[in-house]
Amino acid sequence: MGQGEALVRARMTELTALCRRFGVRRLELFGSALRDDFDSATSDLDFLVEIEPPAGIGYADAFFGLQEGLEQLFGRSVDLLSFGAVKNPHLLQAIERSKRSLYAA
């Protein structure tokens, strides 16, 4: 397990609470957090998410609320992509090869 993944997994209780709060159906980690080139001082975290917002919360509010919550939780910049938004086949292949599931409702 790389440093980035260990950083994320150390906060699973808080991460799970965020996912439930914002109606996350799936959350996966990908990118440098899973590689040896993760820099604990400067690297961001990359997540892939599927959201079904709870009643009373719009999709954009849930998406950006989750992103802000993740940035506060981990104290670093977060790139958050939705499953349906990734259209580039090369990016999709790279994500598929390296992603790690963190949460599933």
HELIX and SHEET records of a PDB file:
HELIX    1   1 GLN A    3  ARG A    9  1                                   7    
HELIX    2   2 MET A   12  ARG A   21  1                                  10    
HELIX    3   3 GLY A   31  LEU A   34  5                                   4    
HELIX    4   4 TYR A   59  PHE A   74  1                                  16    
HELIX    5   5 PHE A   83  ALA A   85  5                                   3    
HELIX    6   6 PRO A   89  SER A   98  1                                  10    
SHEET    1   A 4 VAL A  78  SER A  82  0                                        
SHEET    2   A 4 LEU A  45  ILE A  51  1                                        
SHEET    3   A 4 VAL A  24  PHE A  30 -1                                        
SHEET    4   A 4 ARG A 100  ALA A 104 -1                                        
END                                                                             
